[in-house]
Amino acid sequence: YWVSTDFHQDLDHNTGNYWIFRLHETNLQVRNFVLNNEKRPAFKLGTPLPDNGVSWIRVKMKSRSITNLVKSYQVFIQSHALKRLFERLDSLEEHVILYNLYSSFVKPQLLYEKGKLLIEYSLFQKKIGYFIAEVAEGKLLLRTFLFLTNEGTPEARKLQDVAGLGKLDIKYWNIDKLRKFLESDIITNPVVKNIFVEAGCGDLFC
C-alpha cells in the first residue's frame, strides 16, 4: 500500500484549504524461477513511497566473465529467504526488519565467499547478516538469509580459523540467531568477545 496526497486551495470560493489523502494498492509481483528442474516462486523486491508508488529495487553488478561489463538486475526474493530473515532476526519487529531490508539495497555491498554471491544485510548501517544470491533468468534472486555467525559467511569462516568454532559449536552455544546471541554472556567476557570482534562480528555488539 502507498499513499498519495493532494493539497487543494480554493480562495476564490471561500471553501478553505484542505488535503486529500488517497490509499493505493499495488499487487505483489510474483515470478516462478526454474531451479534444479523445480518451479520456485519469488517476489519482486520493492518498497512503497508516498506519492511515488512502489520503488522497485535494482542492483548493478559487474560481470565476472566479461571485463568491465556492468548490468542492472531486478531483485526477487524467495519466501524461504524471508522466512529465514524473520527467524534469525527474531528479536526485531517486522517493520524494522523490512525497513532495513530495503535500506540494505540502497547501496548494496556485494562479495563472494567460496564462489557464492553474498549481499550484506545491515541493521541501521551495522552488518548483521547476508543474503545468498544468484543471477537466475536475468534476475537477481535472493535464495536464503544467513545470520553473521551462520556457516557460509566470511565471519563464520574466520571464527573457525581464529578459534576453531565450527557449525556445531555455534549451534551448541545457541548463538546462530540474533536474540540468543544478544542474550549470551559473550558481551560480558572480554576474551570471548574479542574473538568475535577479530572475526568481523563487532557490529553485533553495537
C-alpha positions as CSV (number, residue, x, y, z in Angstrom):
1,Y,0.0,0.0,0.0
2,W,1.1,3.6,-0.6
3,V,-0.4,7.0,0.0
4,S,-0.8,10.0,-2.4
5,T,-1.6,13.5,-1.2
6,D,-3.2,16.4,-2.9
7,F,-3.4,19.9,-1.5
8,H,-6.5,22.0,-2.6
9,Q,-6.5,25.7,-2.3
10,D,-9.8,27.4,-3.1
11,L,-9.5,31.0,-2.0
12,D,-12.0,32.4,-4.6
13,H,-15.0,30.4,-3.4
14,N,-14.1,30.7,0.3
15,T,-14.2,26.9,0.9
16,G,-10.8,26.9,2.5
17,N,-7.8,24.8,2.0
18,Y,-7.7,21.1,2.5
19,W,-5.8,17.9,1.9
20,I,-7.0,14.8,0.1
21,F,-5.3,11.5,1.0
22,R,-5.7,8.5,-1.3
23,L,-4.7,5.0,-0.4
24,H,-3.4,2.9,-3.3
25,E,-2.8,-0.8,-3.5
26,T,-0.1,-2.4,-5.8
27,N,-0.4,-6.1,-6.4
28,L,2.6,-8.4,-5.5
29,Q,4.7,-9.3,-8.5
30,V,5.5,-13.0,-8.4
31,R,7.7,-14.9,-10.8
32,N,8.4,-18.6,-11.0
33,F,12.1,-19.5,-11.4
34,V,13.1,-22.9,-12.6
35,L,15.9,-24.2,-10.3
36,N,17.1,-27.8,-10.2
37,N,14.1,-28.6,-12.5
38,E,11.6,-27.3,-10.0
39,K,9.5,-24.1,-10.1
40,R,10.3,-21.8,-7.3
41,P,8.1,-18.7,-6.8
42,A,9.8,-15.4,-5.7
43,F,8.6,-11.9,-5.0
44,K,9.8,-8.8,-6.7
45,L,11.6,-6.6,-4.1
46,G,10.5,-3.0,-3.6
47,T,9.1,-0.6,-1.1
48,P,6.1,1.8,-1.1
49,L,6.9,5.5,-1.2
50,P,4.4,8.3,-0.6
51,D,3.2,9.9,-3.8
52,N,5.5,7.8,-5.9
53,G,4.1,4.3,-5.7
54,V,6.4,1.3,-5.3
55,S,10.1,1.8,-5.8
56,W,11.4,-1.5,-7.3
57,I,14.9,-2.4,-6.3
58,R,17.7,-2.9,-8.8
59,V,21.3,-3.9,-8.3
60,K,24.2,-3.1,-10.5
61,M,26.8,-5.8,-10.8
62,K,30.0,-6.3,-12.8
63,S,30.1,-9.4,-14.9
64,R,32.6,-12.0,-13.6
65,S,33.2,-13.3,-17.2
66,I,33.2,-10.1,-19.3
67,T,35.6,-7.4,-18.1
68,N,34.0,-4.1,-17.1
69,L,30.5,-5.1,-18.2
70,V,28.0,-3.7,-15.7
71,K,24.4,-4.9,-15.7
72,S,21.4,-3.8,-13.7
73,Y,19.2,-6.5,-12.3
74,Q,15.7,-6.5,-10.8
75,V,15.7,-8.2,-7.4
76,F,13.4,-11.1,-6.4
77,I,13.3,-12.8,-3.0
78,Q,12.2,-16.3,-2.3
79,S,9.8,-17.0,0.6
80,H,12.5,-19.2,2.1
81,A,14.8,-16.2,2.4
82,L,12.1,-14.1,4.1
83,K,11.3,-17.0,6.5
84,R,15.0,-17.3,7.5
85,L,15.3,-13.5,7.7
86,F,12.5,-13.2,10.3
87,E,13.5,-16.4,12.1
88,R,17.2,-15.4,12.5
89,L,16.5,-11.8,13.5
90,D,13.8,-12.9,15.9
91,S,14.3,-10.1,18.4
92,L,13.3,-7.4,15.9
93,E,9.9,-6.1,15.0
94,E,8.7,-7.0,11.5
95,H,8.6,-3.4,10.2
96,V,12.2,-2.8,11.4
97,I,13.4,-5.9,9.5
98,L,11.6,-4.8,6.3
99,Y,12.8,-1.2,6.5
100,N,16.4,-2.4,6.8
101,L,15.9,-4.9,4.1
102,Y,15.1,-2.0,1.7
103,S,17.8,0.3,3.1
104,S,20.4,-2.5,2.7
105,F,19.8,-2.4,-1.1
106,V,20.1,1.4,-1.5
107,K,23.9,1.0,-1.8
108,P,24.3,-2.8,-1.7
109,Q,27.6,-4.4,-0.6
110,L,28.4,-7.5,-2.6
111,L,31.1,-10.0,-2.1
112,Y,31.9,-13.6,-2.9
113,E,32.6,-16.3,-0.3
114,K,33.8,-19.6,-1.8
115,G,32.2,-18.8,-5.1
116,K,28.8,-17.8,-3.6
117,L,27.5,-14.3,-4.0
118,L,26.6,-12.6,-0.7
119,I,24.8,-9.3,-0.2
120,E,25.1,-7.7,3.2
121,Y,22.1,-7.1,5.3
122,S,22.6,-4.1,7.7
123,L,20.6,-3.0,10.7
124,F,20.8,0.8,10.7
125,Q,24.2,0.5,9.0
126,K,25.5,-2.3,11.2
127,K,26.2,-5.5,9.4
128,I,24.4,-8.5,10.9
129,G,24.0,-10.9,8.1
130,Y,23.9,-11.7,4.4
131,F,21.6,-12.9,1.6
132,I,22.9,-15.7,-0.6
133,A,22.0,-14.6,-4.1
134,E,22.5,-15.7,-7.7
135,V,21.6,-14.5,-11.1
136,A,18.8,-16.6,-12.5
137,E,16.9,-16.0,-15.7
138,G,18.3,-12.5,-16.0
139,K,17.2,-11.5,-12.4
140,L,19.0,-11.3,-9.1
141,L,17.4,-13.9,-6.9
142,L,17.8,-13.9,-3.1
143,R,17.8,-17.6,-2.1
144,T,18.2,-17.5,1.7
145,F,19.4,-15.4,4.6
146,L,22.4,-16.1,6.9
147,F,23.0,-14.5,10.3
148,L,26.6,-13.3,10.8
149,T,27.6,-16.5,12.7
150,N,25.9,-18.9,10.3
151,E,28.0,-21.3,8.2
152,G,28.7,-19.8,4.8
153,T,29.7,-16.3,5.9
154,P,33.2,-14.8,6.0
155,E,32.8,-14.2,9.7
156,A,31.9,-17.9,10.4
157,R,35.0,-19.0,8.4
158,K,37.1,-16.6,10.5
159,L,35.6,-17.9,13.7
160,Q,36.7,-21.3,12.5
161,D,40.2,-20.1,11.7
162,V,40.7,-17.9,14.8
163,A,39.1,-20.1,17.5
164,G,38.2,-23.4,15.9
165,L,34.5,-22.6,16.2
166,G,32.5,-24.7,13.6
167,K,28.9,-25.0,12.8
168,L,28.2,-27.5,15.6
169,D,29.9,-25.2,18.1
170,I,27.8,-22.2,17.1
171,K,24.7,-24.3,17.3
172,Y,25.7,-25.8,20.7
173,W,26.2,-22.3,22.0
174,N,22.9,-21.4,20.5
175,I,24.2,-18.1,19.0
176,D,23.0,-18.7,15.4
177,K,20.1,-16.2,15.9
178,L,20.1,-12.6,17.0
179,R,18.1,-12.9,20.2
180,K,20.2,-15.7,21.6
181,F,23.4,-14.0,20.6
182,L,22.4,-10.8,22.5
183,E,21.3,-12.9,25.5
184,S,24.5,-14.8,25.7
185,D,27.4,-13.9,28.0
186,I,29.8,-13.2,25.1
187,I,29.5,-9.4,25.6
188,T,30.5,-9.7,29.3
189,N,33.5,-11.9,28.6
190,P,36.3,-9.7,27.2
191,V,38.3,-12.6,25.9
192,V,35.5,-14.3,24.0
193,K,34.1,-11.0,22.8
194,N,37.5,-10.1,21.3
195,I,37.5,-13.4,19.4
196,F,34.2,-12.5,17.7
197,V,35.4,-8.9,17.1
198,E,38.5,-10.2,15.5
199,A,36.4,-12.5,13.2
200,G,34.4,-9.5,12.0
201,C,31.3,-9.7,14.2
202,G,32.0,-6.4,16.0
203,D,28.8,-4.8,14.7
204,L,26.7,-7.3,16.7
205,F,27.9,-5.6,19.9
206,C,26.9,-2.1,18.8
